[in-house]
Amino acid sequence: MLKKCLIAFMVSFFVMNMISFAQDKKPRITISDKLILKFNLAPGALTASPDGKRLAYAVREGNKEYVIIDGKEQKRYDGIGSNIIFSQDSKHFAYRAQTADKQVIIVDGQEGKHYDTVGSKIVFSPNSEKVVYAAKSGKNCFAVVDGKEGKYYDGGIGSNFVFSADSKHFAYGVQSGGKQFVVVDGKEGKQYDAVGNEVVFSADGNHVVYQARIDQKSVMVVDGKEGKPYDDISLNHFFSPNSQQLAYAARSGNKWFVVVNEKEGKPYDGVGDQVIFSPDSKHIAYQVQSGKKRLLVLDGQESNGFERIGSVIIFSPDSKRLAYVAQLSNKKFVTVVDGKEGKSYDNIGNGSLVFSPDSMHFAFAAQLGDKRFIVMDGQEKKHYYGVGSLTIVFGPDSKNLAYVAQTEKNQFAIINEHEITKYDAIVSVENRAFVFDTAESLHFLAFKDQGVYFVEVKIK
């Protein structure tokens, strides 16, 4: 089978940029900034909130460690875990700490119960109202949701805590008595020899699916009902946005195929890890291997053969366009958009592909020789030493594009081809550096002289 080829750090570089599509004159950029944090000690586990307005990091002073949130020191502990997280609405934070021989989770500055060990993964619900983690006391393992302990188990709790999108449902995996099973809303599912770590809710929250192993066979379990057994099933499985379709890759013998709502597709030598539905749920795409070639299958129709196809395949917001990266026999790379190959490059950022919100524009990061740059609608932009390929972002009205670029010594923001070079580095939050507040304004965080600045940009 084909394989796929803290929270905030400075941008890692391949390509990233902001560009305007105005044809008459270059928009005027107005910049204002405010120092929000000054580092007195070297930070560790630095992270920013999803809205890009709050910062948290851990520091060590003597034999103690502590977290600083929004410039305010928190309680000191013997150690701080590597992950400090914010809720989706950016209003809450949580982290793990060590005190003597116990561990504890701190939420919004308040300590929870101390346990022998606490799992490293802390999860907020999508609505930011609940927080969950795994804990162990003696021989008992259990999930803790909003400070309340769940049922005790003697084996272990899986690391994949999953909420439905509406935050009304919650699931996780358990090992107990030599068997494994999934707990959904407190109800234990059937016990199996093994269950996969990937538990997925449909978008509407009405369905839940996971993989299980029975007598050397793999099955998909949907809402507690077992599907057809196969020799193997891929680790990933996907609901369509309208929650009406479930897709995954399975193997019988030496052939792989995609199964959609229990209907098997054409068999191939291999199937990629990602099965992609369009936003309107009417189209489905995935890559396959046939002999020595890789093909893109869109609604059952095969593309030309390539040496390789990137793992990232994207539909436009209006579901009418499709883009991916492919490698040619001469080792060059091209983007394939709407079935048409673009210009070849030495490299293309696989994760850099992005459509504008109105689906009319398409941009990506490319490399020729030792130079990197953005290509937007076929037009190459200014060449740089490096660009943040995972953080290219269009504004909400599709008229502005942003990215981070780098010379050999400096890193800076590019906004509509305007270079903002007064900072040492740009902060990236989960591969996103810029937050558009309106169609004509955005903000980002930047480092300079051991300080962090909140930078606001107006586009006129």
Secondary structure, DSSP 8 states (H G I E B T S, - for coil): -------EEE--SB---EEE--SSS---EEEEEEEEEE-SS--EEEEE-TTS--EEEEEEETTEEEEEETTEEEEEESEEEEEEEE-TTSS-EEEEEEETTEEEEEETTEE---BSEE-S--EE-TTSS-EEEEEEETTEEEEEETTEE---BSSEE-S--EE-TTSS-EEEEEEETTEEEEEETTEE---BSEE-S--EE-TTSS-EEEEEEETTEEEEEETTEE---BSEEEEEEEE-TTS--EEEEEEETTEEEEEETTEE---BSEE-S--EE-TTSS-EEEEEEETTEEEEEETTEE---BSEEEEEEEE-TTSS-EEEEEE-TTS-EEEEETTEE---BSEE-GGG-EE-TTSS-EEEEEEETTEEEEEETTEE---BSEE-GGG-EE-TTSSEEEEEEE-SS-EEEEETTEEE-SSSEEEEETTB--EEEETTEEEEEEEETTEEEEEEEEE-
